[in-house]
């Protein structure tokens, strides 16, 4: 039986083994593990890759959200509007600052509905946090217009969208800050937790650099109590290498998405089409399918790995009970949560793998 894994780290290691081992040896030989020229070089390269002025390397995408929003002055008493169908980190970062997450429903493309976002604005709203889910960017033109009219900061949760574009602008380049994850599952992936923040505001970049290192301006002077969120040099070197390969990773995923779209035509599943202004990098290829759970089980029995991102929306999680949302509060999100299924789209699957996956879906639906 053919096996089509959802992710394929062994294939990535086999392809990159010689370079990764050489990088590891160089880092250990130098004995420089924290800070320094390598981190600065990665930050410069990430700024170029995102079309922004500044990048700050951090320990995770979650830290990018927390420290970035702190640098924007978001804290207790403030509200931040965000969609409820994201990974929990987007909402958890808001809560970590003592602010209140306010949810706005999504559209058919699974990204935040600008009209619902605007309807959720109150006098306490300090920022909006669109999430570029699956690699497809949110509808940024109306979002930016709404934010400008209401005087709100825009925090892009770009964890899944490195290299994505909307009307020519790269992900992370619209908002006051753009926050990226380089978790092993991402298109640009480290060998552990990693992340970074991008911005065009030098003061924000400077403050995040301060906050990530205990608020130290030198070894013995603390000007603001911060935390530890330093990306280590080994992960930085891996990311510098993989950044040179990112375009081909994205190209492969986009080609795989096109194969899926052609092979799934006529079946009772849908992956929302991309608009002309969108350049989708397909961190995830997510379909919406009837009898999703049964389909997932059927594919698993045929050796096909899949995922559900995410089966329980954040507003219905136990941790969110105090926010007061109930079933039915976010009808589009909730309907999608019962239908979404992520198919394998990693850069190592073949056209034959995709044919096999789609043949299984075709067989399931008779």
Beta strands, then each sheet from edge to edge (+ up, - down):
strand 1: 54-58
strand 2: 79-82
strand 3: 100-103
strand 4: 125-129
strand 5: 153-157
strand 6: 165-166
strand 7: 169-170
strand 8: 177-181
strand 9: 195-199
strand 10: 216-218
strand 11: 221-222
strand 12: 269-270
strand 13: 278-279
strand 14: 285-289
strand 15: 306-307
strand 16: 340-343
sheet 1: 1+ 9- 8+ 5+ 4+ 2+ 3+
sheet 2: 7+ 6- 13+
sheet 3: 10+ 11-
sheet 4: 12+ 14- 16+ 15-
end
